[in-house]
Structures are given as structure tokens and as C-alpha cells.
Amino acid sequence: MQSTIDLEFADGEYTFALPVPQINELQTKCGIGIGGLFKRVCSSVKVNDQLQPVMALGDAEFYLADILETIRQGLIGGGRGVVDNQEIQVTPAIANRLIANYVADKPLLPNLTLAASILSVCVVGYDPPKKDVPAEGPATVIVTAD
């Protein structure tokens, strides 16, 4: 189980994590503890029968800062990304630029879903899917006659 996750975001793939310094900053910026923030954000996202996230409007209690700061702190805590096949270090300045260009003034639902994912990895953890391990030795081919 890990507390980081690599996700497609903005112009590449970024690592998101909320280590203790980012949790403290997030709690300060959002004015609520990490557990309350997790509840506030994650209870606002449901999944429909096509596995698409939809906003549960009757349950939505999130603030805009919950979304912006969770993604920003997640980027800073993750500290890295891959853009155009080049690894980059994510500094606070780069995180701010990504938020300004790809989150602020954009539809809320996709970013709410991203914030919920980042918080879930922090609180619950993430068990990445196992990669297929190639079989050792030559492959077996079965030939049948028609």
C-alpha cells in the first residue's frame, strides 16, 4: 500500500502525494482537519452505473479552495512529473502555474474528482495494479485442426 499516485494531469503525468508538511498546509488553507476535508470532498463525488463520476448535488459541501489546494499541495508533495517524455521537478512555482492554467476557472467536476483521488490516496492508501509478469521459458503454442 502506498501514499502516492501517478495520474494524467494538465500537460503530462504527475506524482501526487500529501506528506505531513502538505497536510498541515492544506488544513491551514482550507480551515479544516484532513479527516473533515476528506469527508467534505469525497462525499461530493459519486460514481454512476457507467463508472463516470457525477456530482451528488444534495451532498456537495466542498469549497473551491478544497479543490485548488488539494491539487496544488498534492503536486508539491509528489514533487515530480513527466512532460513530453522528460522528467521534471515540481516546485511550488510550477504547481501554482499548473493550477492557474489547468484548474482555476475550469469546470469543477473533473478537478473535484482529482482532489478526491488525491485525498483518498493520502487517507486510505493506494495499491497499484500488479504488472503482468512474463512467463519464464518458451511460450506454449496450441495448434488445433479445423
C-alpha positions as CSV (number, residue, x, y, z in Angstrom):
1,M,0.0,0.0,0.0
2,Q,1.4,3.4,-0.9
3,S,0.5,7.0,-0.3
4,T,1.5,8.4,-3.7
5,I,-0.1,8.0,-7.1
6,D,0.9,8.9,-10.7
7,L,-2.0,10.5,-12.6
8,E,-2.5,12.1,-16.0
9,F,-3.0,15.8,-15.4
10,A,-2.6,19.0,-17.3
11,D,0.3,18.6,-19.8
12,G,1.7,15.3,-18.6
13,E,1.7,12.7,-15.8
14,Y,2.4,13.8,-12.3
15,T,3.0,12.2,-9.0
16,F,0.6,13.3,-6.3
17,A,1.2,12.9,-2.5
18,L,0.2,14.6,0.7
19,P,3.1,14.1,3.2
20,V,2.8,15.8,6.6
21,P,4.0,19.3,5.5
22,Q,1.4,19.4,2.7
23,I,-1.3,18.0,5.0
24,N,-0.5,20.8,7.5
25,E,-0.6,23.5,4.8
26,L,-3.8,22.0,3.4
27,Q,-5.5,22.0,6.8
28,T,-4.5,25.7,7.3
29,K,-5.6,26.8,3.8
30,C,-8.9,25.0,4.0
31,G,-9.7,25.7,7.6
32,I,-10.5,22.1,8.4
33,G,-8.7,18.9,9.5
34,I,-7.7,16.3,7.0
35,G,-10.5,14.0,8.0
36,G,-13.1,16.7,7.7
37,L,-11.7,17.7,4.3
38,F,-11.7,14.1,3.1
39,K,-15.3,13.8,4.1
40,R,-16.3,17.2,2.6
41,V,-14.6,16.5,-0.8
42,C,-15.2,12.7,-1.2
43,S,-18.8,12.8,-0.1
44,S,-19.5,15.2,-3.0
45,V,-18.4,12.6,-5.7
46,K,-20.4,9.6,-6.6
47,V,-19.9,7.1,-9.4
48,N,-22.8,6.3,-11.7
49,D,-23.6,2.9,-13.4
50,Q,-21.2,3.7,-16.3
51,L,-18.4,4.3,-13.7
52,Q,-18.4,8.0,-14.5
53,P,-18.0,10.4,-11.6
54,V,-21.0,12.6,-11.0
55,M,-21.6,15.3,-8.5
56,A,-24.1,14.4,-5.8
57,L,-25.5,17.9,-5.6
58,G,-27.6,17.2,-2.5
59,D,-24.4,16.1,-0.6
60,A,-21.9,18.6,-2.1
61,E,-20.3,20.7,0.7
62,F,-16.9,21.3,-0.8
63,Y,-15.3,24.8,-1.2
64,L,-13.3,25.9,-4.2
65,A,-10.2,26.1,-2.0
66,D,-10.7,22.4,-1.2
67,I,-10.1,21.5,-4.8
68,L,-7.4,24.1,-5.7
69,E,-5.3,23.5,-2.6
70,T,-5.6,19.7,-2.6
71,I,-4.3,19.5,-6.1
72,R,-1.6,22.2,-5.5
73,Q,-0.4,20.5,-2.3
74,G,-0.6,17.1,-4.0
75,L,1.6,18.3,-6.8
76,I,4.1,19.9,-4.4
77,G,4.1,16.8,-2.2
78,G,4.6,14.5,-5.2
79,G,7.4,16.7,-6.4
80,R,7.8,15.3,-9.9
81,G,6.1,14.8,-13.3
82,V,6.8,13.6,-16.8
83,V,6.0,16.1,-19.6
84,D,6.9,15.2,-23.2
85,N,8.9,12.2,-22.0
86,Q,11.1,14.4,-19.9
87,E,11.1,14.2,-16.1
88,I,10.6,17.5,-14.3
89,Q,10.8,18.6,-10.7
90,V,7.5,20.2,-9.5
91,T,8.3,23.2,-7.3
92,P,5.7,25.4,-5.7
93,A,6.0,27.9,-8.6
94,I,5.4,25.1,-11.1
95,A,2.4,23.8,-9.1
96,N,1.0,27.4,-9.0
97,R,1.4,27.7,-12.8
98,L,-0.4,24.3,-13.3
99,I,-3.3,25.3,-11.1
100,A,-3.6,28.7,-12.8
101,N,-3.5,27.1,-16.3
102,Y,-5.5,23.9,-15.8
103,V,-7.7,24.1,-12.7
104,A,-8.7,27.7,-11.9
105,D,-11.7,28.9,-14.0
106,K,-12.3,25.4,-15.3
107,P,-15.3,23.1,-14.7
108,L,-15.3,21.9,-11.2
109,L,-16.3,18.2,-11.5
110,P,-13.1,16.8,-13.2
111,N,-10.9,18.7,-10.7
112,L,-13.2,17.7,-7.8
113,T,-12.7,14.1,-8.8
114,L,-8.9,14.6,-9.0
115,A,-8.9,16.2,-5.5
116,A,-11.0,13.3,-4.1
117,S,-8.5,10.8,-5.6
118,I,-5.5,12.6,-4.1
119,L,-7.2,12.7,-0.6
120,S,-8.2,9.1,-0.9
121,V,-4.6,8.0,-1.6
122,C,-3.5,10.1,1.4
123,V,-6.1,8.8,3.9
124,V,-6.8,5.2,2.6
125,G,-3.7,4.4,0.6
126,Y,-3.3,3.1,-2.9
127,D,-2.5,-0.4,-4.0
128,P,-1.4,-0.1,-7.6
129,P,-2.4,-2.9,-10.0
130,K,0.2,-5.7,-10.4
131,K,2.1,-5.7,-13.6
132,D,1.9,-8.9,-15.6
133,V,5.0,-10.9,-15.1
134,P,6.1,-12.7,-18.3
135,A,6.2,-16.4,-18.0
136,E,9.7,-18.0,-17.9
137,G,10.8,-20.2,-20.7
138,P,9.4,-20.5,-24.2
139,A,5.7,-19.8,-24.8
140,T,3.5,-22.8,-25.4
141,V,1.6,-22.8,-28.7
142,I,-1.5,-24.9,-29.1
143,V,-2.4,-25.8,-32.6
144,T,-5.8,-27.2,-33.4
145,A,-7.1,-28.8,-36.6
146,D,-10.2,-27.4,-38.1
